[in-house]
């Protein structure tokens, strides 16, 4: 339980508060640096799952799309000024 809270806090500090409609990179760890934004997997927050650190994300890569759930520490918010945003 404490580990989940710490992970959630770390993700929130790194990403700011995620909300529906936010564009995100999907990463293994919040500290991952996305080196090539052209090939990075991107997604859009569809829903925050209540009472948890998880978000439902519409993601796309290559020519595929999927809706799946990710914990906050795997989502890195794309800022509006970035080249990916």
Protein Blocks (a to p, Z undefined) as FASTA:
>chain_A
ZZmmmmmmmmmmmnopadehiacdddfbfklccfblmlpccdddfbdcehiabdcdddde
hjbccdddddfklpccddfkbmkZZ
